[in-house]
Amino acid sequence: MSPCWGGTPAVLRLLGGLTLLLLLLCPHAARGDCSLPPDIPNAQPDLKGLTSFPNKKVVTYKCNKGFVKVPGEPDSVICLENVWSSIKEFCNRSCNVPTRLLFATLKKPYNTQNYFPSGSVVEYECRLGFKRDHSLSGNLTCLQNFTWSKSDEFCKKKSCPNPGKIINGNVIVKTDILYGSSISFSCNTGYKLVGSALSACVLKGTSTDWSHPLPECKESSPISKPTSTPQKPTTTDVPGTKPPSTPQKSTTVNVSATEGSSTPQKPTTTDVPATQGPAVAKTTTSVHSRSTSKGSGTISAGTSFIASGHTFITLTVLLMALVAMAT
């Protein structure tokens, strides 16, 4: 055998070792890995802190602030044997979600859409409780500065029926009778309200109507004063007093005593029994003696008569006393 052929296996082993060493020392591209993904306008890739990406690794992009993903366009790339898949620009400027209106809502499919490039037009429909005013546009447009055009009030509030009138009362309309408003009720003097004092214009199905029916004003019952119980007359027994007896005037008889008679005569008192009638006062006969001065003239005839009467009375009293003693 030739000496040249004898060294062949050793050479092959050396070449195999060198190949393995090269594979270990070669860059990642030699093994099918991908480097950083390509740049996309108005978007940033989510690298998750990696700088090398293995085969079939997927990287997703996010649009920059003020840009929105174009619906239907892909937003990610994949590493295929150290090459990234192709991707087009998918982020674009857009208006924000259309203005929310109190009287209208977005029609489908605008209510689920989030991409509104310049020139986009959206349509609205009236909310319940409102009716369309066809003289005004119900659309909004995304302008070139990516703001929405101003909206007209193209939906108007529906009106509730005329509430009517209350007999002996009043219907008070504060503003109007349109959807969302309210009215109140009151009664005239002497009447009371039976029912609700307020009513609101609300939705009933797809129409508007009053929340409460009209109340009634009924005549109030007259306020009756409490009946006072008549008081029985109170009789107080007052002890009766006899009419005052008429006092009898005292009879005074002036007797002129003769000269030398200085002893005055005591008055004679006679008790008269009282009758059922008015009391009669005791009669008191007072006899006063009046002395005459010495040397006076003879007693007049009148004086003599009085003296005789006095003597008669005295004798009578003495006689009565003797009779009493005898009995």
NUMARBA-233674 format. One record per residue (C-alpha): residue number from 1; residue in one letter; x, y, z. Coordinates in pm, whole numbers, plus 50000, padded with zeros to 5 digits. Layout:
BEGIN
  num  residuo     c1     c2     c3
  NUM        A      X      Y      Z
...
This chain:
BEGIN
  num  residuo     c1     c2     c3
    1        M  50000  50000  50000
    2        S  50127  50342  49921
    3        P  50237  50553  50218
    4        C  50009  50834  50092
    5        W  49692  50637  50144
    6        G  49785  50537  50486
    7        G  49752  50894  50620
    8        T  49404  50960  50471
    9        P  49189  50875  50777
   10        A  49391  51111  50991
   11        V  49332  51396  50745
   12        L  48956  51333  50743
   13        R  48942  51339  51117
   14        L  49126  51669  51117
   15        L  48886  51824  50864
   16        G  48582  51712  51067
   17        G  48718  51872  51378
   18        L  48785  52198  51201
   19        T  48427  52201  51064
   20        L  48279  52154  51409
   21        L  48496  52431  51544
   22        L  48382  52665  51267
   23        L  48018  52586  51340
   24        L  48068  52670  51705
   25        L  48248  52993  51627
   26        C  48029  53108  51331
   27        P  47760  53384  51372
   28        H  47395  53304  51449
   29        A  47295  53363  51088
   30        A  47482  53051  51000
   31        R  47243  52860  51225
   32        G  46915  53023  51080
   33        D  46852  53287  51356
   34        C  46730  53639  51274
   35        S  46870  53969  51386
   36        L  46658  54273  51482
   37        P  46330  54305  51285
   38        P  46295  54576  51016
   39        D  46180  54929  51092
   40        I  45818  55013  51007
   41        P  45701  55377  50973
   42        N  45498  55506  51267
   43        A  45537  55179  51459
   44        Q  45770  55014  51712
   45        P  45842  54637  51746
   46        D  45793  54468  52081
   47        L  46142  54307  52123
   48        K  46097  54194  52483
   49        G  46464  54273  52543
   50        L  46604  54034  52274
   51        T  46864  54109  52008
   52        S  46859  53772  51827
   53        F  46552  53574  51734
   54        P  46539  53202  51659
   55        N  46371  53051  51358
   56        K  45992  53098  51349
   57        K  46000  53363  51620
   58        V  45716  53621  51580
   59        V  45759  53990  51662
   60        T  45455  54227  51686
   61        Y  45454  54603  51626
   62        K  45256  54877  51798
   63        C  45154  55204  51637
   64        N  45303  55525  51767
   65        K  45086  55773  51958
   66        G  44850  55956  51724
   67        F  44844  55669  51473
   68        V  44602  55383  51438
   69        K  44638  55039  51286
   70        V  44479  55015  50944
   71        P  44207  54750  50966
   72        G  44301  54428  50778
   73        E  44673  54503  50758
   74        P  44922  54268  50939
   75        D  45116  54411  51232
   76        S  45376  54135  51294
   77        V  45673  53958  51127
   78        I  45820  53605  51159
   79        C  46179  53482  51141
   80        L  46218  53224  50863
   81        E  46570  53077  50839
   82        N  46745  53400  50944
   83        V  46516  53617  50725
   84        W  46215  53821  50845
   85        S  45887  53798  50661
   86        S  45776  54103  50462
   87        I  45537  54365  50610
   88        K  45381  54685  50477
   89        E  45316  55010  50656
   90        F  45006  54956  50863
   91        C  44989  55261  51098
   92        N  44817  55575  50983
   93        R  44678  55898  51124
   94        S  44313  55884  51232
   95        C  44046  56084  51405
   96        N  43953  55968  51750
   97        V  43631  55781  51817
   98        P  43344  56000  51688
   99        T  43182  56249  51922
  100        R  42920  56106  52159
  101        L  42593  56295  52116
  102        L  42318  56321  52377
  103        F  42042  56296  52120
  104        A  42188  56040  51873
  105        T  42405  55725  51850
  106        L  42637  55593  51577
  107        K  42490  55358  51325
  108        K  42645  55019  51265
  109        P  42926  54944  51175
  110        Y  43067  55279  51288
  111        N  43001  55203  51654
  112        T  43266  54925  51651
  113        Q  43520  55094  51422
  114        N  43836  55265  51554
  115        Y  44013  55374  51236
  116        F  43890  55699  51083
  117        P  44140  55848  50833
  118        S  44101  56197  50698
  119        G  43783  56229  50493
  120        S  43597  55950  50674
  121        V  43222  56006  50719
  122        V  43008  55851  50993
  123        E  42627  55845  51029
  124        Y  42406  55881  51337
  125        E  42052  55778  51430
  126        C  41823  55941  51690
  127        R  41800  55804  52040
  128        L  41467  55698  52190
  129        G  41264  56000  52294
  130        F  41393  56204  51999
  131        K  41276  56246  51640
  132        R  41480  56321  51327
  133        D  41495  56671  51184
  134        H  41563  56595  50817
  135        S  41642  56956  50739
  136        L  41978  56904  50915
  137        S  42260  56662  50832
  138        G  42301  56357  51055
  139        N  42664  56292  50946
  140        L  43006  56392  51080
  141        T  43332  56407  50883
  142        C  43695  56353  50989
  143        L  43872  56668  50878
  144        Q  44231  56699  50749
  145        N  44348  56810  51092
  146        F  44201  56485  51223
  147        T  43918  56643  51418
  148        W  43547  56585  51366
  149        S  43319  56839  51206
  150        K  43066  57008  51435
  151        S  42724  56848  51461
  152        D  42388  57017  51432
  153        E  42106  56917  51665
  154        F  41946  56701  51398
  155        C  41734  56510  51651
  156        K  41470  56696  51853
  157        K  41294  56593  52172
  158        K  40953  56437  52133
  159        S  40659  56605  52303
  160        C  40418  56451  52553
  161        P  40042  56496  52500
  162        N  39870  56806  52632
  163        P  39811  56728  53002
  164        G  39470  56895  53001
  165        K  39306  57087  53284
  166        I  39206  57011  53642
  167        I  38864  57117  53768
  168        N  38910  57348  54066
  169        G  39288  57327  54022
  170        N  39589  57425  53812
  171        V  39848  57251  53591
  172        I  40188  57418  53641
  173        V  40425  57381  53340
  174        K  40775  57482  53455
  175        T  40949  57481  53112
  176        D  40771  57277  52845
  177        I  40608  56938  52793
  178        L  40896  56780  52598
  179        Y  41071  56451  52680
  180        G  41247  56472  53018
  181        S  41047  56768  53151
  182        S  40803  56762  53444
  183        I  40484  56939  53549
  184        S  40313  56988  53885
  185        F  39957  57030  54008
  186        S  39779  57240  54271
  187        C  39421  57292  54391
  188        N  39219  57605  54458
  189        T  39147  57717  54812
  190        G  38897  57489  54979
  191        Y  38998  57183  54774
  192        K  39249  56906  54839
  193        L  39464  56718  54587
  194        V  39386  56350  54536
  195        G  39665  56180  54336
  196        S  40025  56261  54246
  197        A  40143  56622  54273
  198        L  40405  56571  53995
  199        S  40424  56403  53655
  200        A  40722  56359  53416
  201        C  40737  56317  53040
  202        V  40895  55970  53004
  203        L  40938  55690  52750
  204        K  40666  55430  52722
  205        G  40783  55187  52459
  206        T  40905  55399  52169
  207        S  40668  55688  52248
  208        T  40655  55953  52517
  209        D  40378  55994  52775
  210        W  40317  56126  53126
  211        S  40434  55916  53418
  212        H  40121  55989  53627
  213        P  39761  56069  53535
  214        L  39599  56399  53625
  215        P  39497  56419  53990
  216        E  39160  56542  54114
  217        C  39075  56839  54332
  218        K  38801  56744  54577
  219        E  38624  56981  54808
  220        S  38771  56982  55154
  221        S  38541  56901  55444
  222        P  38465  57218  55641
  223        I  38660  57239  55960
  224        S  38404  57197  56236
  225        K  38464  57373  56559
  226        P  38448  57148  56863
  227        T  38096  57160  57016
  228        S  38112  57291  57367
  229        T  37896  57114  57626
  230        P  37656  57364  57779
  231        Q  37730  57420  58142
  232        K  37444  57369  58381
  233        P  37370  57676  58585
  234        T  37520  57646  58927
  235        T  37280  57727  59204
  236        T  37434  57842  59528
  237        D  37212  57844  59825
  238        V  37266  58172  59999
  239        P  37109  58190  60341
  240        G  36818  58424  60319
  241        T  36820  58727  60535
  242        K  36511  58870  60676
  243        P  36443  59216  60565
  244        P  36575  59454  60817
  245        S  36323  59546  61070
  246        T  36210  59898  61062
  247        P  36337  60056  61375
  248        Q  36080  60237  61573
  249        K  36170  60583  61662
  250        S  36204  60643  62032
  251        T  35930  60853  62181
  252        T  36075  61111  62402
  253        V  35847  61289  62643
  254        N  35997  61589  62808
  255        V  35839  61653  63148
  256        S  35921  61973  63319
  257        A  35968  61910  63682
  258        T  35840  62145  63941
  259        E  36069  62327  64161
  260        G  36220  62106  64420
  261        S  36187  61786  64208
  262        S  36544  61697  64110
  263        T  36529  61313  64074
  264        P  36511  61210  63704
  265        Q  36258  60946  63606
  266        K  36383  60617  63459
  267        P  36263  60531  63110
  268        T  35986  60269  63092
  269        T  36049  59984  62842
  270        T  35764  59764  62715
  271        D  35847  59434  62529
  272        V  35613  59364  62236
  273        P  35614  58998  62116
  274        A  35749  58960  61759
  275        T  35522  58818  61488
  276        Q  35610  58613  61178
  277        G  35645  58932  60985
  278        P  35916  59193  61007
  279        A  36073  59233  61340
  280        V  35946  59522  61542
  281        A  36199  59703  61747
  282        K  36137  59748  62114
  283        T  35959  60066  62203
  284        T  36143  60271  62446
  285        T  35976  60556  62614
  286        S  36224  60795  62753
  287        V  36104  61051  63001
  288        H  36346  61330  63066
  289        S  36288  61579  63341
  290        R  36388  61926  63293
  291        S  36426  62143  63595
  292        T  36315  62493  63598
  293        S  36501  62767  63754
  294        K  36399  62903  64090
  295        G  36167  63189  64088
  296        S  36006  63087  63758
  297        G  35646  63157  63709
  298        T  35348  62919  63744
  299        I  35340  62595  63536
  300        S  35153  62624  63214
  301        A  34848  62419  63134
  302        G  35047  62201  62892
  303        T  35302  62121  63150
  304        S  35031  62028  63398
  305        F  34880  61790  63141
  306        I  35210  61614  63077
  307        A  35271  61574  63448
  308        S  34930  61417  63491
  309        G  35003  61170  63211
  310        H  35334  61081  63368
  311        T  35163  61014  63701
  312        F  34908  60793  63529
  313        I  35170  60581  63360
  314        T  35360  60541  63684
  315        L  35052  60420  63864
  316        T  34976  60174  63589
  317        V  35324  60023  63607
  318        L  35300  59988  63983
  319        L  34961  59822  63953
  320        M  35095  59567  63704
  321        A  35384  59491  63934
  322        L  35148  59423  64229
  323        V  34936  59191  64016
  324        A  35247  59000  63910
  325        M  35358  58958  64267
  326        A  35017  58833  64373
  327        T  35020  58563  64108
